[in-house]
Amino acid sequence: MSTPASSPPEALAPPGLRQVVTILSITQITSWGILYYAFAALSPSISSDTGWSSVAITGAFSTGQFVSAGVGIWVGRHIDGYGPRRVMTAGSLVAIPGILAVAAAPNLAVFYLGWILAGVAMAGVLYPPAFAALTHWGGVNRVRALTTLTLVGGLASTVFAPLASVLDGWVGWRGAYLILLVVLVLITVPLHWFGLHRPWRPHRPIDATMESQAVAAPAYVEASVVARSGPFLLLAVAMALASLSVFAVVVNLVPMLVEQGLTRNLAAVALGLGGVGQVAGRLGYAAFAARTGVRIRAVLVVAGIAVTTAALSLSPAVPALLIGLGVLVGLTRGIYTLIQATAVTDRWGPSSYGTLNGLLMAPTLVASASAPFVGAAVARLVGSYAEAFMLLAGIAAVAAVLLVWATPSEPPAG
């Protein structure tokens, strides 16, 4: 007997779900650490070694993020139809030529090309496809599964920012990227290919045949309606602004702390400790979610991002205080990741999560892509990273205000 397309997807039994969560947790900490946080730790060395400006190199990284945003829409639709196995494995493989080009780049053109390929890889291996997989397979356990995933993923900066800095001192930034690439391939390719080989019930997109035969594709039709609604559009804008603030701070935290007088290695440690803050925030997310509604939860978290970023900007140049504030910034960032992961299901239910989340995340990823460049460019324009961080705090505050109206009045079904 066939099952209506609108019914919830089959969830894996808890042992099977735990195995998938474990696999994706390992691949997320590795992928985020190497494809994202390593750049934050290595960017000062890249600039000093090559003579390329910080704006130019963060522009390359941002270009990769723009590519990731565009490819991410296709990835979400592909996962709704076919599952995460092939696309996440392919993402891991595309990272090979991308990081090789970055590490070997003799000029900025090749450096940019490498990050374009790395952006394609990121679209296939970072949080959005992993969130889609766990939302589909997790069923009623999806929030717990997503929380576990992001708890582990939050340690990516803790592990890989200091590691990248140590490798940089040992073999230089080019050698560091080559070593990290080997780690990425050996871990993520087999885990994605063999570990995600699970049954998947597709959400079929509507086509002309379906329309003429009135074949049910209500999840897809609902997705198209939701995507044009006022709350969805406001949510997309608010998430984009919040992400611009969050990721501009993350990628520019090391040069900001160096500007404040910390050594590069100590600044990398501070970035890594922000990962500990992320984990702490996510550990308390379930209790926080149980005591707050969708709207107030999102507003409080994004307002917290604004406040902690402003505090970092206004802090005196005291290393212990700066590091402590970096941990608080990480804490709010950690909770925000779960706000993002559950934004669609909290408001509209789990149907066509991959499609809706891909659409929601596209402007967010564009903002995240712009963030490294925007942070560096604004710092140069206003004269310091501290002043740039105050402007980023203001952007997060605007996002918090918009989130007041970014929730539909009717609860989600399913």
N, C-alpha and C positions, 0 to 999 in steps of 0.2 A: 504494500500500500504506500502510495506516495505521500510525502509530508508537505503541507503548504509552505510556500516560500516565506510566509510571514512568521512561522513558528520559530522559537529560539533554536539556535544551532546546538547540536549535541555537544555536551561537555565531556572532556576526558574524565575517567575515573580518577580519584585523588592520587593514587600512586603514579598514574601516567601523567597527570598534571604536574605533580612534583618533579618528575623527571624533565619535563619540558621547561619548567621554571628554572631548574638547575642549569640546563644547557644554555638557555637564553641569558641567564645571569652571567655565566662565564663569558659568553661571546659579547655581551654588552660592556662589561668592565674592560675587556680587551679592546674592543672596537672604539669605544669612547676614549679610552686612555691613549691609544696610538693615533687615531685619526683626528682627534680634537685636542685633548689636553696637552699632548706632547708639543704641539705648535705653540701653545701659550707659554710653555717653559723654554722652548728653543728660540723663539722669535728674537730676543735680544742678541743672541749669538749669530743668528742668520744675518741680521742687519749689520753687525760689526764686522763679520767675516767677509761679506760680499760688497759692502758699501751701499746696498740698496736701502732706501729709507724705510722706516717703520710703517709709514703710510702705504708704500708700495707693496711690502710683503703682506701686510694685513689685507690689502686690497686683493691679493691673490687668494688668500684664505677665504675672504668674503665671496669671491667669484665662485669658488667651489661650493659655498653654501647656497648661492643663488641657483646653481645647477641642481643641487640636492632638492631645493624647493620645487623646481619644475618637474624633475623626475619623480618626486615623491607622490604627486597626484596619480601618475600611472601606476606606481608601486601599490598604492592603496587599492586601486581598482583590480589590479592583478591578484592581490592577496584575497580580496573578496571572492574572486572567481576560482582561484587555483591553490590558495594556501601560501605559506611563507617559505617553503623549503627551497624552491628553485631560485626565487628572487634574492633571498638572503645569501645563498651560496654564491650566486653570480656577483653580488655586491662584494663579497670577500675576495673573489678572483679579480675583479676590476681594480681593487686596491693595489694589486701588484704593479701594473705599469704606472699607476698614478704616483705611488710613493717612490718608485724607482726614478721617475722623472723629477720629482721634487728633490730627492737626494743628490741626483747627478746634475742638476740644472746649471748650465754654464752662463745663463743669462735669464733675465726676467721672463722672457717669452716662454721658455721651457718650464720655468717655475710655475707660471700661470697655467700652462697646459697640464702639468702634473696635478694641480689643485682642481682643475676641471674634472679630470678623471677621478680624483679622490672624492669629489662631490657626488658623482654618480654612485661610487661605492657607499658613501654615507647614506644616501637615500635608501639603499638596500639593506643596511645592517644596523642602523641606530634605532632609537626608541620607537618611532612610528610603526614600522613593520612588526617589531616585537610586541608592542601594545596591541596591534590588530590580532596577532596570533593568540595572545592570552585572553583578550576579550572574547574571541570566538570559542576557544577551547575551555575557558575558565568557567563559563556559566555563572552560577550564583557565587562561585569562589573567585570571580575575576578581580575584585578589589584586593583581596588578600594576595593573589598571585602577582598583580601589578605592584603592590607594595613591596613584596619580597624582591622582585626584579629591580626596582629602583633603589632599594636599600643597598644591594650589591653594586649596582651600576654607579651609585653615588661615591663609591670608593675608587672610581677610575682615576680621579685627579690625585687622590691620596697615594695611590700606587705608582702611577705613570708620570706625574709631573716631577717628583724627585728623581725617579729612575731616569727619565730623559735628561735631566740636568746632570746627573752623575755620568751617564754615557757621553754627554756633550763634553765634559771635562776630560774624559778618557780617550775618545776617538773623534771628537768634533761632532757638529750637528749633522753632517752628512752621514757619517758612520753610525750615529745614533739612530737615524731614520732607517738605515738598512737593517740594523739589528732588530729594531722594533717591527719592521715589516715581516721578518722571518717569524717572529713570535705570533703576529697577527694571522699569518697564513696557516701555520701549523696548528693553531688552536681553533680558529673560526671556520675554516673550510670543512674539515671533517665533521665538526659538531653541527653545523647547519645542514649538511647533506644527509648525514646518517641519523642525527638526533631529531630532526623535524619531519621524518617520514611517518606521518600520521594521517588518519582519515580526515577529510575536509568536506563539509557540505557547502557548496558555493552559493553566494548570492548572485543570481544571474541578472545582468543588466537587461533592460527592456530593449527590444528591437522591433522591426516592422512586423515580423511574423507573430510575435507575442501580442502586439496590439490588435492585429486582425483576428486572432484566435481568442482574444481575451484571456490569454494565459496569465496566471497570477504572477506579478512581479511587484507586489505592493511595497516591499522594502525599498526597492529602487525608486519607485514613484514618490514615496514618502521622503526619501533622501533629497530628491530634486525640489520638493516643496520646502523642506526644512532649510535647504541651502539658500533659498531666496527670502527667508523670513527675517524680520527685523532683529530679533534676539540673536540669531545665528550670525548675521552681519556685524552686529555690535560686538559679539563675542570674538569674532575673527579680528576686528580692529584692536580690541582691548588686549587680546593675547599677543598680537603682533607688537604692540607698544611695550608690554611687559617683557616680552622676550628680547626686544631691542635693548632694554635697560639691563636685563639679567646677563646676557651674553657679552655685551660691551664691557661690563664689569669683570666678568670671568677672564676674558682674553687679555684685557689690559691691566689686570690686577698686578701682575709681576712688574711691568714697567712703572706702574703707579707707586708700588712699594719701594722700588729701587730709587725712584725720584724722591721718596720720603727718607731715604738714607739706609735702607736695608741692603744687604748684599744680595746678589742674584740667587745664590743657593738658599739663603734664608727666605727670600721672597717666594721661591719655588716651594719650599716647605709650607709657607703660609697658604699658598694655593692648594697644596695637598691637604692641609688641615681643614680647608673649606669643605672637602669631601667628607670629613668626619662630621662636620656640621650638617651636611645633607643627610647623612645616615641618621643622625639624632632626630632631625625633623621628620623623617619618614617613619621612624619607629613610633612616633606619637600620632601619626596621621589617622589611624583607625579610630582612636579615642576622640580625636579632634573632629573627625567627620561625623561620628555618632552624636555629637553634641551641637552641631551647627547645620544650618540649611545650606543648600547649594549656593545661593546668592551671597550670604554673609561670609561663608567660608572663602569664596574666591576673593571678595573685597578685602577681607582681613589679611590674607596672605600677600596679595599684591601691594597693599598698603605697607605691610611689613618690609617688603623689598625696598620700597621708597625710603622708609625710615632708616633702615640699616645702611643703605647706600649713602644717604645724606650724612649719617654719623661717620662713615668711613672718610668721606670728603672733609669733614670738619675736625677730624681727630688730630691732635698734636702728633709730632713725629716721634712717638714712643713705641719701640718695636713690639713690646708685649701687648699694648693696647691695639695697635694696628692688626696684629695677628688674631687677637680675640675678636675684633670686629669682623675680620675676614671669615672666622668660623660662624659668626651670626649671619653674615651674608649667605654663607653656604647653607645654613639651616633654613632660611626662608626660600632659597633656591630649591632645596630638596623637597619641601612641601609643594612648591609651585609645580614641580615636575608631575606630581600626582594630581594636582588640580588640572593640568593639561591632559593627562592620561584619561581622566574620568569625565572630562568636560562634555563629551558627546553623550555618553551613557547616562550621566546624571541628569541631563536635560531632555534627551530624546530616546533613550533606550539603546539596546545593543544592535538593532537592525542596521545592516549596511555600515557597520562601524568603519571599515576600511575606506569606503568611499567618502563618508562624511568627515572622518578624521583627516583624510588626505586633503580634502578641500579646506578644512579648518586650518590645517598645519601649513598650507602653501604660503599664505601671507606671513605666518609666524616664522617659517623658515627663511623667507625673504628678509624679514626683519633681523633674524639671527645672522643671516649672511651679511647684512649691512653692518651689524654690530661691531665687529673687530675694526673695520675701516672707519666707521663713524666715531668710535671711541678714540682712536688714534688721531683722526683728523680734527675732531673737536678739541682734544687736548692741545694740539699744535695751534689751533686757531685762538683759543682763550689763554694759552700760555702755560697751562699745567694740567696734569691728570686730576688733581684734587678738584679743580673747578669744573672739569668735564664730568666728574662723578656727580657733582651737585645737579648739573643739568639732567643727567640720566635719572637721578632720583625724582626730578620733576616729571619726567616722562612716565615713570612708573606710577606716580600719583594720579596722572590723567587716566591711565589704564584702570586704576582702582575705581575711579568715579564712573567710567563707562560700564564697568561690570555690574553696577547696580541695576541696569536695565537689560542685561544680557542673558536673562533667564526667562523662558516661556512661562505663562501662567498655569498651563496644564502640566501635570506630572507625566513622566515618560511611561510608555507601555512596555512591558517585557522586562 
